[in-house]
Amino acid sequence: MSKKLPPEEKEELKLPPEEEFSYISEEKQKEILQKYDPESNTRELGGFVKHIVFYGLLAFSLFQLYTAINGQFTAYIQRSVHLGFALSLIFLLFPAFKRKGEGRKVPFYDYILALLAILVGAYWPVMYDDLVFRVGRVTEFDMFVGILAILLTLEATRRAVGLPITIISSAFLAYAFFGPSFPGFLKHRGQDLDSVVQLMFFTTDGILGTPLAVAATFIFIYLLFGAFLVKTGVGEYFNDLSVALAGHLIGGPAKVAIFSSALQGTISGSSVANVVTSGAYTIPMMKKLGYNKEFAGAVEATASTGGQIMPPIMGAAAFLMVEFIGGISYWDIAKAAAIPAVLYFAGVWIMTHFEAKRVGLKGLSKEEMPDRREILKKIHLLIPIVVIVVFLMVGVPTMHAALYGILSTILVSAIDKETRLSLKDMIHAMVDGARTALAVGAATAAAGIIVGVVVKTGLGLSLANGLISASGGSLIITLFFTMLASLVLGMGSPTTANYVITSTIAAPAIIALLMIDQPFGTAVPVAIAISAHLFVFYFGIIADITPPVALAAFAASGISGGEPIRTGVIAAKLAAAAFIIPYMFVLSPALLMIDTTWPELIWVVSTAFAGMIAVGAGLIGYWYRKLNAIERIITFAAGIALIYPEGIYSYIGAVVFAILFILQWMSREKKLPRTSEA
């Protein structure tokens, strides 16, 4: 564990000889991913089965591309085929247990499970006419296939996604059966096996429900877009561009991590994968500059986690949000998330800047900086992202925008010989995209189990009423309870599953309280619906850096060599903005750029940025000079007042902020690190 900086004085940290600067090898990256990211814990296949999986993944992508271009099949066929591909390939790729040296061998029982998964996926396409004709009457063989679908979904989810979401889905199934045994408002009449199986596999309210529908359409095609972008080398380019733009600033490498991770978020929906991809490059740079292990890892974890809230391509749950809210486009979600995302990264940037000033860390020297002209020669690699943004802005359907993005990636790659995609590259991109989609398919199928039980038992309404009752009808207390629920559910669960649970249970309570002043029977305004759903979405993501189970922070500590829990604690502190911003946009939807005027938007954003500066200074203990305990409390309070969207508090915060700024400037330290300003 690295030594702690004495609070009474600042000093430049020195690294011991054994911690010389070096980038993390691909082997080490893979090891960290497999340890902290269940989606990466795959077998190293060889021989005939390697080819089976390769062509299976390719067929998966070709099926999805075909339906994206030519139109989807009916809901049952489209979703069940997607499920069949995902489950069967998971059983071949993901081992039942994490064992060292399992090697390339696939045990016989996994071949059997893969064949059964194919049966499940093919059942609806083959039996479609018969199943539709019988209209809800299930045979004994239907029951067998339905039970098989539930069991295979849970086992595949356990392997590819992790145990937490599997346990939660199983608990909801148990709740469906044993409803009469529960106390109070949780009690319901209970369901028998026939009705549960029918709900789960023979309606579109269970496994084949909305979550899997979104995975089988929008999510897959955007994951494919990300895979094509990666093949052009855009991931490495994000790092190079970030160094060129931010490397020379105070505490440069930390700001490189923030910049790079925000960009990586446009192609990666996984906090852990984002940490390993950009952290393998930025964490060693931060350690070389002088940041201690835990802080270096925390910066990367916090920034990488924020990648999921960064438009235009956010985490997979953002696509679910479009379907759950209804009547809005993906662009509405991306636009609403834009200012909160910028505020999030601004908060992390501000705090790393103050930490660098407090410790006295410089940016990269001229010799260490890359040639900006050479880097700008590859700026065309960002064109596909611009293409998607433009198409979404002008109202092109979400899936078509992704297809145009893939096409533009292929065309743009041809500009430079180094980035040009060959036919082999494109085939491998399709295979990589399908591989990434496997865990999402399993997670959304398991999430469908949860949604099905909530709908069938009325649990969503019961819990929403219980939440409102427990909070005494207070919006702030309800938001606080919802935040805690999202953080707890997010411990080890993917954001997608977390969002499904909280959006069906907690979001209705928030919406109900926000609708109190609306006339009875009024449709839920878009601003209220989006703010409630974004609230649970944010905290589901932040769970990745909130101890005790902070997977993104733990992955970062695997690279930095720091202590995992301490890394998580620092990451949570750096993400202070993320714990405040969701409350802001629920109380003041102006931040979401919905139903607002430009003067109102400018005022809210300006006070929010000023508040971030004050909160960051208060938490770090440094502004233009070191702050004592009283100054830190006052500065932090002024920041909260500025951020709180009620006018009177913002005005009070603005006055206190101005006084603090003048006092800090007049008493600032004269000797600052010789480097560029942030």
C-alpha positions as CSV (number, residue, x, y, z in Angstrom):
1,M,0.0,0.0,0.0
2,S,1.4,3.4,-1.0
3,K,2.3,5.9,1.7
4,K,-0.3,8.4,2.7
5,L,0.4,12.1,2.0
6,P,0.7,14.1,5.2
7,P,-2.2,16.5,5.4
8,E,-0.2,19.4,6.8
9,E,2.2,19.8,3.8
10,K,2.3,19.0,0.2
11,E,5.1,17.1,-1.3
12,E,5.9,15.4,-4.7
13,L,5.5,11.7,-4.4
14,K,8.6,9.6,-5.4
15,L,8.2,6.1,-6.8
16,P,10.4,3.3,-5.5
17,P,12.7,1.7,-8.1
18,E,10.5,-1.4,-8.5
19,E,7.6,0.8,-9.7
20,E,9.3,2.1,-12.8
21,F,6.9,3.2,-15.6
22,S,5.7,0.5,-17.9
23,Y,2.5,-0.2,-19.8
24,I,0.4,-3.2,-18.9
25,S,0.8,-6.2,-21.2
26,E,-2.1,-7.7,-23.1
27,E,-1.7,-10.9,-20.9
28,K,-2.1,-8.9,-17.7
29,Q,-5.1,-7.0,-19.2
30,K,-6.8,-10.3,-20.0
31,E,-6.1,-11.6,-16.6
32,I,-7.6,-8.6,-14.9
33,L,-10.7,-8.7,-17.2
34,Q,-11.2,-12.4,-16.4
35,K,-11.0,-11.7,-12.7
36,Y,-13.4,-8.8,-12.5
37,D,-15.5,-9.0,-15.6
38,P,-17.5,-12.2,-16.0
39,E,-18.1,-11.4,-19.6
40,S,-14.4,-11.9,-20.3
41,N,-14.0,-15.2,-18.5
42,T,-14.1,-17.4,-21.6
43,R,-12.3,-20.6,-22.7
44,E,-9.3,-20.5,-25.0
45,L,-10.8,-22.9,-27.5
46,G,-8.9,-24.9,-30.0
47,G,-9.5,-27.4,-32.7
48,F,-12.9,-28.1,-34.3
49,V,-14.9,-26.5,-31.5
50,K,-13.0,-23.2,-32.1
51,H,-14.3,-23.1,-35.7
52,I,-17.8,-24.0,-34.5
53,V,-17.9,-21.1,-32.2
54,F,-16.3,-18.7,-34.7
55,Y,-18.8,-19.5,-37.4
56,G,-21.6,-19.5,-34.9
57,L,-20.7,-16.0,-33.8
58,L,-20.4,-14.9,-37.4
59,A,-23.9,-16.4,-38.2
60,F,-25.3,-14.6,-35.2
61,S,-24.0,-11.2,-36.6
62,L,-25.2,-12.0,-40.1
63,F,-28.7,-12.8,-38.8
64,Q,-28.8,-9.6,-36.8
65,L,-27.5,-7.6,-39.8
66,Y,-30.0,-9.2,-42.2
67,T,-33.0,-8.3,-39.9
68,A,-31.6,-4.8,-39.3
69,I,-31.4,-4.2,-43.1
70,N,-34.5,-6.1,-44.3
71,G,-36.8,-5.8,-41.3
72,Q,-37.3,-8.0,-38.3
73,F,-39.2,-11.2,-38.1
74,T,-42.2,-11.4,-35.8
75,A,-41.4,-10.7,-32.1
76,Y,-41.4,-14.3,-31.0
77,I,-39.2,-15.5,-33.8
78,Q,-36.7,-12.6,-33.7
79,R,-36.3,-12.8,-29.9
80,S,-36.1,-16.6,-29.6
81,V,-33.5,-17.0,-32.4
82,H,-31.4,-14.3,-30.7
83,L,-31.8,-16.1,-27.4
84,G,-30.9,-19.5,-29.0
85,F,-27.7,-18.0,-30.5
86,A,-26.7,-16.4,-27.2
87,L,-27.4,-19.3,-24.9
88,S,-25.8,-22.0,-27.1
89,L,-22.6,-20.0,-27.7
90,I,-22.3,-19.1,-24.0
91,F,-22.3,-22.8,-23.0
92,L,-19.4,-23.5,-25.5
93,L,-17.4,-20.3,-24.6
94,F,-18.0,-19.8,-20.9
95,P,-16.9,-22.6,-18.4
96,A,-19.3,-23.6,-15.6
97,F,-16.7,-22.7,-13.0
98,K,-13.5,-20.6,-12.9
99,R,-10.7,-23.1,-12.8
100,K,-7.1,-22.5,-13.6
101,G,-5.8,-24.4,-16.5
102,E,-9.2,-25.6,-17.8
103,G,-7.7,-25.3,-21.2
104,R,-9.4,-25.7,-24.5
105,K,-11.6,-28.7,-23.7
106,V,-15.3,-28.3,-23.6
107,P,-16.9,-30.9,-21.3
108,F,-19.6,-33.2,-22.7
109,Y,-22.4,-31.7,-20.6
110,D,-21.8,-28.3,-22.2
111,Y,-22.3,-29.7,-25.6
112,I,-25.6,-31.1,-24.3
113,L,-26.6,-27.8,-22.9
114,A,-25.7,-26.0,-26.2
115,L,-27.9,-28.4,-28.1
116,L,-30.8,-27.9,-25.7
117,A,-30.3,-24.1,-26.1
118,I,-30.6,-24.6,-29.9
119,L,-33.8,-26.5,-29.3
120,V,-35.1,-23.6,-27.2
121,G,-34.1,-21.0,-29.8
122,A,-35.6,-23.0,-32.7
123,Y,-38.9,-23.9,-31.0
124,W,-40.8,-20.7,-31.8
125,P,-39.7,-20.5,-35.4
126,V,-40.5,-24.2,-36.1
127,M,-43.7,-24.3,-34.1
128,Y,-44.9,-20.8,-34.7
129,D,-48.2,-21.5,-36.5
130,D,-49.1,-24.3,-34.1
131,L,-48.4,-22.1,-31.0
132,V,-50.3,-19.1,-32.4
133,F,-53.3,-21.4,-33.3
134,R,-53.5,-22.8,-29.8
135,V,-53.5,-19.3,-28.3
136,G,-52.1,-19.8,-24.8
137,R,-52.9,-23.5,-24.4
138,V,-49.6,-25.2,-23.7
139,T,-48.9,-28.9,-24.1
140,E,-46.6,-31.1,-22.0
141,F,-43.8,-30.7,-24.5
142,D,-44.4,-26.9,-24.4
143,M,-44.0,-27.0,-20.7
144,F,-40.7,-29.0,-21.0
145,V,-39.3,-26.5,-23.5
146,G,-40.5,-23.5,-21.3
147,I,-38.9,-24.9,-18.1
148,L,-35.7,-25.7,-20.1
149,A,-35.7,-22.0,-21.4
150,I,-35.9,-20.7,-17.8
151,L,-33.2,-23.0,-16.4
152,L,-30.8,-22.5,-19.4
153,T,-31.3,-18.7,-19.1
154,L,-30.4,-18.7,-15.4
155,E,-27.3,-20.9,-15.9
156,A,-26.0,-19.0,-18.9
157,T,-26.5,-15.7,-17.0
158,R,-24.6,-17.1,-14.0
159,R,-21.7,-18.0,-16.3
160,A,-21.6,-14.9,-18.6
161,V,-22.9,-12.2,-16.3
162,G,-22.4,-13.3,-12.7
163,L,-24.1,-14.7,-9.7
164,P,-25.9,-11.6,-8.3
165,I,-28.3,-11.1,-11.2
166,T,-28.9,-14.9,-11.3
167,I,-29.8,-14.9,-7.6
168,I,-32.1,-11.9,-8.0
169,S,-33.9,-13.5,-11.0
170,S,-34.3,-16.8,-9.0
171,A,-35.6,-14.8,-6.0
172,F,-38.3,-13.2,-8.2
173,L,-39.3,-16.6,-9.5
174,A,-39.6,-17.9,-6.0
175,Y,-41.7,-14.8,-5.1
176,A,-44.1,-15.6,-8.0
177,F,-44.7,-19.1,-6.5
178,F,-44.8,-18.3,-2.8
179,G,-46.7,-15.0,-2.9
180,P,-49.2,-16.0,-0.2
181,S,-46.4,-16.5,2.3
182,F,-45.1,-13.0,2.2
183,P,-46.2,-10.3,4.7
184,G,-48.0,-7.0,4.2
185,F,-48.1,-5.3,0.9
186,L,-45.8,-8.0,-0.6
187,K,-48.4,-10.7,-0.3
188,H,-50.2,-11.9,-3.5
189,R,-52.2,-14.9,-4.4
190,G,-49.3,-16.9,-5.9
191,Q,-48.8,-18.5,-9.3
192,D,-48.7,-22.2,-10.3
193,L,-46.0,-23.8,-12.5
194,D,-48.1,-23.7,-15.7
195,S,-48.9,-20.0,-15.4
196,V,-45.3,-19.1,-14.7
197,V,-43.8,-21.1,-17.5
198,Q,-46.4,-19.8,-19.9
199,L,-45.6,-16.2,-18.8
200,M,-41.9,-16.7,-19.1
201,F,-41.6,-18.3,-22.6
202,F,-45.0,-18.1,-24.3
203,T,-45.8,-14.4,-23.9
204,T,-43.7,-11.3,-24.5
205,D,-43.8,-10.4,-20.8
206,G,-41.1,-12.8,-19.7
207,I,-37.8,-14.0,-21.1
208,L,-38.9,-12.9,-24.6
209,G,-40.0,-9.5,-23.2
210,T,-38.9,-5.9,-23.8
211,P,-35.3,-6.3,-22.5
212,L,-34.5,-9.1,-24.8
213,A,-36.3,-7.3,-27.6
214,V,-34.0,-4.3,-27.2
215,A,-30.9,-6.5,-27.1
216,A,-32.1,-8.3,-30.3
217,T,-32.4,-5.1,-32.2
218,F,-30.8,-1.8,-31.1
219,I,-28.1,-3.0,-28.6
220,F,-26.6,-5.7,-30.9
221,I,-26.2,-3.4,-33.8
222,Y,-24.5,-0.7,-31.7
223,L,-22.2,-3.3,-30.2
224,L,-21.4,-4.3,-33.8
225,F,-20.7,-0.6,-34.6
226,G,-18.3,-0.5,-31.7
227,A,-16.5,-3.6,-32.8
228,F,-16.0,-2.2,-36.3
229,L,-14.6,1.0,-34.8
230,V,-12.2,-0.9,-32.6
231,K,-10.8,-2.7,-35.7
232,T,-9.8,0.6,-37.2
233,G,-7.6,1.3,-34.1
234,V,-9.8,4.1,-32.8
235,G,-9.3,2.9,-29.2
236,E,-5.5,3.6,-29.4
237,Y,-6.3,6.8,-31.2
238,F,-8.5,8.0,-28.3
239,N,-5.5,7.5,-26.0
240,D,-3.1,9.4,-28.4
241,L,-5.6,12.2,-29.0
242,S,-6.2,12.5,-25.2
243,V,-2.4,12.8,-24.5
244,A,-2.1,15.4,-27.3
245,L,-4.9,17.5,-25.8
246,A,-4.4,17.1,-22.1
247,G,-1.0,15.6,-21.4
248,H,0.7,18.9,-20.9
249,L,-1.8,20.2,-18.3
250,I,-1.4,20.2,-14.5
251,G,-1.6,16.5,-13.5
252,G,-1.8,15.8,-17.2
253,P,-2.0,11.9,-17.2
254,A,-5.0,12.0,-14.9
255,K,-6.7,14.3,-17.3
256,V,-5.7,12.1,-20.2
257,A,-7.5,9.2,-18.4
258,I,-10.6,11.3,-18.0
259,F,-10.6,12.5,-21.6
260,S,-9.8,9.0,-23.0
261,S,-12.4,7.2,-20.9
262,A,-15.1,9.7,-22.0
263,L,-14.2,8.9,-25.6
264,Q,-13.9,5.1,-24.9
265,G,-17.4,5.2,-23.5
266,T,-18.7,5.9,-27.1
267,I,-17.7,2.4,-28.1
268,S,-17.8,0.4,-24.8
269,G,-20.8,-0.2,-22.6
270,S,-18.8,-1.9,-19.9
271,S,-17.1,0.0,-17.0
272,V,-14.6,-2.8,-16.4
273,A,-13.7,-3.2,-20.1
274,N,-13.2,0.6,-20.3
275,V,-10.9,0.6,-17.2
276,V,-8.7,-2.1,-18.7
277,T,-8.6,-0.7,-22.2
278,S,-7.6,2.8,-21.3
279,G,-6.2,2.2,-17.8
280,A,-3.5,-0.1,-19.2
281,Y,-2.1,3.1,-20.8
282,T,-3.1,5.9,-18.4
283,I,-2.6,4.4,-14.9
284,P,1.2,3.7,-15.4
285,M,1.5,7.3,-16.7
286,M,-0.2,8.7,-13.6
287,K,2.0,6.6,-11.3
288,K,5.1,7.8,-13.1
289,L,4.0,11.4,-12.7
290,G,3.6,11.0,-9.0
291,Y,0.0,10.0,-8.2
292,N,-0.2,7.3,-5.6
293,K,-1.5,3.9,-6.6
294,E,-5.0,4.2,-5.2
295,F,-5.6,7.7,-6.6
296,A,-4.4,6.7,-10.1
297,G,-6.7,3.7,-10.1
298,A,-9.6,5.7,-8.7
299,V,-9.3,8.4,-11.4
300,E,-9.4,5.7,-14.2
301,A,-12.3,3.8,-12.6
302,T,-14.4,6.9,-12.1
303,A,-13.8,8.2,-15.6
304,S,-14.3,4.8,-17.2
305,T,-17.6,4.3,-15.3
306,G,-18.8,7.6,-16.6
307,G,-18.3,6.3,-20.2
308,Q,-21.7,4.7,-19.9
309,I,-23.5,8.0,-19.4
310,M,-21.6,9.7,-22.2
311,P,-23.7,10.3,-25.4
312,P,-24.1,9.5,-28.2
313,I,-23.6,5.8,-27.4
314,M,-24.4,5.2,-23.8
315,G,-24.7,2.0,-21.8
316,A,-27.1,-0.7,-23.1
317,A,-29.7,0.3,-20.6
318,A,-30.2,3.6,-22.4
319,F,-31.8,1.7,-25.3
320,L,-34.1,0.0,-22.8
321,M,-35.1,3.3,-21.5
322,V,-36.5,4.3,-24.9
323,E,-38.8,1.3,-24.8
324,F,-39.8,1.5,-21.1
325,I,-40.7,5.2,-21.3
326,G,-42.4,5.0,-24.8
327,G,-43.2,7.8,-27.2
328,I,-39.6,9.1,-27.3
329,S,-36.6,8.5,-29.5
330,Y,-33.1,7.5,-28.5
331,W,-31.9,11.0,-29.4
332,D,-34.2,12.4,-26.7
333,I,-32.4,10.2,-24.2
334,A,-28.9,11.1,-25.5
335,K,-29.7,14.8,-25.6
336,A,-31.2,14.8,-22.1
337,A,-28.1,13.0,-20.8
338,A,-25.6,15.3,-22.5
339,I,-25.3,18.1,-19.8
340,P,-25.3,15.8,-16.8
341,A,-22.6,13.7,-18.5
342,V,-20.5,16.8,-19.1
343,L,-21.0,17.9,-15.5
344,Y,-20.0,14.4,-14.3
345,F,-16.7,14.5,-16.2
346,A,-16.1,18.2,-15.2
347,G,-16.5,17.2,-11.6
348,V,-13.8,14.5,-11.9
349,W,-11.6,16.8,-13.9
350,I,-11.8,19.6,-11.3
351,M,-11.0,17.2,-8.4
352,T,-8.0,15.7,-10.1
353,H,-6.8,19.2,-11.0
354,F,-7.0,20.3,-7.4
355,E,-5.3,17.1,-6.2
356,A,-2.5,17.7,-8.7
357,K,-2.0,21.3,-7.5
358,R,-2.1,20.2,-3.8
359,V,0.6,17.5,-4.4
360,G,2.5,19.7,-6.8
361,L,2.4,17.5,-9.9
362,K,3.4,18.7,-13.3
363,G,2.2,17.7,-16.7
364,L,4.2,15.8,-19.3
365,S,7.3,17.5,-20.6
366,K,7.7,18.5,-24.3
367,E,9.9,15.5,-24.9
368,E,7.1,13.2,-23.6
369,M,4.4,14.8,-25.6
370,P,3.5,13.3,-29.0
371,D,3.5,15.2,-32.3
372,R,0.1,16.7,-32.5
373,R,0.3,17.1,-36.2
374,E,0.8,13.4,-36.7
375,I,-2.2,12.6,-34.4
376,L,-4.5,15.1,-36.1
377,K,-3.8,13.3,-39.4
378,K,-6.0,10.5,-38.1
379,I,-8.8,12.7,-36.9
380,H,-11.0,11.1,-39.7
381,L,-11.4,8.1,-37.5
382,L,-13.9,10.0,-35.4
383,I,-16.1,10.7,-38.4
384,P,-18.4,7.6,-37.8
385,I,-19.3,8.9,-34.4
386,V,-20.2,12.3,-35.9
387,V,-22.2,10.4,-38.5
388,I,-24.3,8.7,-35.9
389,V,-24.9,11.9,-33.9
390,V,-26.0,13.7,-37.1
391,F,-28.4,11.0,-38.2
392,L,-29.9,10.7,-34.7
393,M,-30.3,14.5,-34.6
394,V,-32.2,14.6,-37.9
395,G,-34.6,11.8,-36.8
396,V,-33.2,8.8,-38.7
397,P,-34.4,5.6,-36.9
398,T,-31.9,4.4,-34.2
399,M,-31.1,1.1,-35.9
400,H,-30.5,2.7,-39.3
401,A,-28.2,5.3,-37.7
402,A,-26.1,2.5,-36.4
403,L,-26.0,0.8,-39.8
404,Y,-24.9,4.1,-41.4
405,G,-22.3,4.3,-38.7
406,I,-20.9,0.9,-39.6
407,L,-20.9,1.7,-43.3
408,S,-19.1,5.0,-42.6
409,T,-16.6,3.2,-40.5
410,I,-15.7,0.9,-43.4
411,L,-15.5,3.9,-45.8
412,V,-13.5,6.1,-43.4
413,S,-11.0,3.3,-42.7
414,A,-10.1,3.2,-46.3
415,I,-8.6,6.7,-46.2
416,D,-5.5,5.5,-44.5
417,K,-3.6,2.3,-45.4
418,E,-2.9,1.7,-41.7
419,T,-6.6,1.7,-40.7
420,R,-8.1,0.1,-43.8
421,L,-10.4,-2.7,-43.0
422,S,-10.0,-5.8,-45.1
423,L,-12.7,-8.5,-45.6
424,K,-11.0,-10.5,-42.9
425,D,-11.0,-7.5,-40.5
426,M,-14.7,-7.1,-41.1
427,I,-15.5,-10.7,-40.5
428,H,-13.5,-10.6,-37.2
429,A,-15.4,-7.4,-36.3
430,M,-18.7,-9.2,-36.7
431,V,-17.4,-12.1,-34.6
432,D,-16.1,-9.8,-31.9
433,G,-19.4,-7.8,-31.9
434,A,-21.4,-11.0,-31.5
435,R,-19.1,-12.2,-28.7
436,T,-19.7,-9.0,-26.8
437,A,-23.5,-9.4,-27.3
438,L,-23.6,-12.8,-25.6
439,A,-23.6,-11.6,-22.0
440,V,-26.0,-8.8,-22.9
441,G,-28.4,-11.4,-24.4
442,A,-28.2,-13.5,-21.2
443,A,-28.6,-10.5,-18.9
444,T,-31.6,-9.1,-20.7
445,A,-33.3,-12.5,-20.8
446,A,-32.8,-12.8,-17.0
447,A,-34.1,-9.3,-16.6
448,G,-37.2,-10.4,-18.5
449,I,-37.9,-12.9,-15.8
450,I,-37.8,-10.1,-13.3
451,V,-40.1,-7.9,-15.4
452,G,-42.5,-10.8,-16.0
453,V,-42.9,-11.5,-12.3
454,V,-43.3,-7.8,-11.5
455,V,-46.1,-7.4,-14.1
456,K,-47.9,-10.7,-13.2
457,T,-47.9,-10.1,-9.4
458,G,-48.4,-6.4,-9.3
459,L,-45.2,-6.1,-7.3
460,G,-44.1,-2.9,-9.0
461,L,-47.2,-1.0,-7.9
462,S,-47.0,-2.5,-4.4
463,L,-43.3,-1.6,-3.9
464,A,-43.9,1.9,-5.3
465,N,-46.7,2.5,-2.8
466,G,-44.6,1.0,0.0
467,L,-41.7,3.2,-1.0
468,I,-43.8,6.4,-0.9
469,S,-45.4,5.3,2.4
470,A,-41.9,4.7,3.9
471,S,-40.7,8.1,2.8
472,G,-43.8,9.8,4.2
473,G,-44.5,11.2,0.7
474,S,-41.2,13.1,0.6
475,L,-39.6,13.3,-2.8
476,I,-36.1,13.8,-1.4
477,I,-36.4,10.8,0.9
478,T,-37.9,8.6,-1.9
479,L,-35.0,9.6,-4.1
480,F,-32.5,8.7,-1.3
481,F,-34.1,5.3,-0.8
482,T,-34.1,4.7,-4.6
483,M,-30.4,5.7,-4.7
484,L,-29.6,3.1,-2.0
485,A,-31.6,0.4,-3.8
486,S,-29.8,1.1,-7.1
487,L,-26.4,1.0,-5.4
488,V,-27.2,-2.3,-3.6
489,L,-28.6,-3.9,-6.7
490,G,-25.7,-2.8,-8.7
491,M,-23.1,-4.6,-6.6
492,G,-21.9,-7.1,-9.1
493,S,-24.9,-6.9,-11.4
494,P,-24.7,-5.4,-14.8
495,T,-26.2,-1.9,-15.4
496,T,-28.8,-3.3,-17.7
497,A,-30.3,-5.7,-15.2
498,N,-30.0,-3.1,-12.4
499,Y,-31.9,-0.6,-14.5
500,V,-34.6,-3.1,-15.4
501,I,-35.2,-3.8,-11.7
502,T,-35.1,-0.2,-10.4
503,S,-37.1,1.2,-13.4
504,T,-40.0,-1.2,-12.8
505,I,-40.0,-0.9,-9.0
506,A,-38.5,2.5,-7.9
507,A,-39.0,4.8,-10.9
508,P,-42.8,4.6,-10.7
509,A,-42.6,5.9,-7.1
510,I,-40.6,8.9,-8.3
511,I,-43.0,9.5,-11.1
512,A,-46.0,9.3,-8.8
513,L,-44.5,12.0,-6.5
514,L,-43.6,14.2,-9.4
515,M,-47.1,13.9,-10.7
516,I,-48.8,15.1,-7.5
517,D,-49.4,18.6,-8.8
518,Q,-50.6,17.4,-12.2
519,P,-54.4,17.1,-12.9
520,F,-55.8,13.5,-12.5
521,G,-55.6,11.5,-15.6
522,T,-52.8,13.6,-17.2
523,A,-50.3,11.7,-19.2
524,V,-46.8,11.6,-17.6
525,P,-44.8,14.5,-19.1
526,V,-41.6,13.5,-21.0
527,A,-39.5,15.6,-18.6
528,I,-40.8,13.7,-15.5
529,A,-40.4,10.3,-17.2
530,I,-36.9,10.8,-18.4
531,S,-35.7,12.4,-15.2
532,A,-37.0,9.5,-13.1
533,H,-35.5,6.8,-15.4
534,L,-32.2,8.6,-15.7
535,F,-32.0,8.9,-11.9
536,V,-32.1,5.1,-11.5
537,F,-29.8,4.6,-14.5
538,Y,-27.1,6.9,-13.1
539,F,-27.0,5.2,-9.7
540,G,-27.0,1.7,-11.3
541,I,-23.8,2.8,-13.1
542,I,-22.2,4.4,-10.1
543,A,-22.5,1.1,-8.3
544,D,-19.5,0.0,-10.3
545,I,-17.3,2.3,-8.2
546,T,-19.1,2.2,-4.9
547,P,-17.6,-0.1,-2.2
548,P,-17.8,-2.8,-0.9
549,V,-18.4,-4.3,-4.4
550,A,-16.8,-1.8,-6.9
551,L,-15.9,-3.9,-9.9
552,A,-14.5,-1.0,-11.9
553,A,-12.4,0.2,-9.0
554,F,-11.2,-3.3,-8.2
555,A,-10.1,-3.8,-11.9
556,A,-8.2,-0.5,-11.8
557,S,-6.5,-1.6,-8.6
558,G,-5.4,-4.7,-10.5
559,I,-3.5,-2.5,-12.9
560,S,-2.2,0.1,-10.4
561,G,-1.3,-2.4,-7.7
562,G,-3.2,-0.4,-5.2
563,E,-5.5,-1.6,-2.4
564,P,-8.9,-2.3,-3.9
565,I,-11.3,-1.0,-1.2
566,R,-9.2,2.2,-0.7
567,T,-9.3,2.7,-4.5
568,G,-13.1,2.3,-4.4
569,V,-13.4,4.8,-1.6
570,I,-11.3,7.4,-3.5
571,A,-13.3,6.7,-6.7
572,A,-16.6,7.3,-4.9
573,K,-15.2,10.6,-3.6
574,L,-14.1,11.6,-7.1
575,A,-17.6,10.8,-8.4
576,A,-19.2,13.1,-5.9
577,A,-20.8,14.9,-8.9
578,A,-22.6,11.6,-9.8
579,F,-24.2,11.5,-6.4
580,I,-25.5,15.0,-6.8
581,I,-26.4,15.5,-10.5
582,P,-29.3,13.0,-10.5
583,Y,-31.0,14.9,-7.7
584,M,-30.4,18.1,-9.7
585,F,-32.2,17.0,-12.8
586,V,-35.1,15.5,-11.0
587,L,-35.7,18.7,-9.1
588,S,-34.8,20.9,-12.1
589,P,-35.4,19.2,-15.5
590,A,-33.9,22.2,-17.2
591,L,-30.5,20.3,-17.0
592,L,-32.1,17.7,-19.4
593,M,-32.8,20.5,-22.0
594,I,-36.5,19.7,-21.8
595,D,-39.2,22.4,-21.6
596,T,-36.7,25.1,-20.8
597,T,-35.5,28.5,-22.1
598,W,-31.9,29.4,-23.0
599,P,-31.5,31.9,-20.1
600,E,-32.8,29.3,-17.6
601,L,-30.5,26.7,-19.0
602,I,-27.4,28.9,-19.0
603,W,-28.1,29.9,-15.4
604,V,-28.6,26.4,-14.2
605,V,-25.5,25.0,-16.0
606,S,-23.3,28.0,-14.9
607,T,-24.3,27.6,-11.2
608,A,-23.8,23.8,-11.5
609,F,-20.3,24.2,-12.8
610,A,-19.4,26.7,-10.2
611,G,-20.9,24.4,-7.6
612,M,-18.7,21.5,-8.9
613,I,-15.6,23.7,-8.4
614,A,-16.6,24.5,-4.8
615,V,-17.5,20.9,-4.0
616,G,-14.3,19.6,-5.5
617,A,-12.2,22.2,-3.6
618,G,-14.0,21.3,-0.4
619,L,-13.5,17.6,-0.8
620,I,-9.8,17.8,-1.9
621,G,-8.9,20.6,0.5
622,Y,-7.2,22.8,-2.0
623,W,-8.2,25.6,-4.3
624,Y,-5.7,28.4,-5.0
625,R,-4.1,27.3,-1.7
626,K,-4.6,24.7,1.0
627,L,-8.0,25.0,2.8
628,N,-8.4,24.5,6.6
629,A,-11.2,22.4,8.0
630,I,-13.7,25.4,8.4
631,E,-12.9,26.6,4.9
632,R,-13.5,23.2,3.5
633,I,-16.9,22.9,5.1
634,I,-18.0,26.4,4.0
635,T,-16.7,25.8,0.4
636,F,-18.5,22.5,0.2
637,A,-21.7,23.9,1.5
638,A,-21.5,26.8,-1.0
639,G,-21.1,24.3,-3.8
640,I,-24.2,22.3,-2.7
641,A,-26.2,25.5,-2.5
642,L,-25.1,26.5,-6.1
643,I,-25.9,23.1,-7.4
644,Y,-29.4,22.9,-5.7
645,P,-31.7,24.2,-8.4
646,E,-33.9,26.4,-6.2
647,G,-33.3,30.0,-7.0
648,I,-32.7,31.4,-3.4
649,Y,-30.1,28.7,-2.6
650,S,-28.3,29.3,-5.9
651,Y,-28.1,33.1,-5.2
652,I,-26.8,32.5,-1.7
653,G,-24.3,30.0,-3.0
654,A,-23.2,32.4,-5.7
655,V,-22.5,35.2,-3.2
656,V,-20.5,32.9,-0.9
657,F,-18.7,31.4,-3.9
658,A,-17.7,34.9,-5.1
659,I,-16.4,35.9,-1.7
660,L,-14.4,32.6,-1.3
661,F,-13.0,33.0,-4.8
662,I,-11.7,36.5,-4.1
663,L,-10.2,35.5,-0.7
664,Q,-8.6,32.4,-2.3
665,W,-7.2,34.5,-5.2
666,M,-5.8,37.2,-2.9
667,S,-4.1,34.6,-0.6
668,R,-3.1,32.2,-3.4
669,E,0.3,30.4,-3.3
670,K,2.8,32.2,-5.4
671,K,4.9,29.2,-6.4
672,L,2.9,26.8,-8.6
673,P,4.2,24.0,-10.7
674,R,5.7,25.3,-14.0
675,T,3.3,23.8,-16.5
676,S,0.3,24.8,-18.6
677,E,-2.9,25.9,-16.9
678,A,-5.9,23.5,-16.9
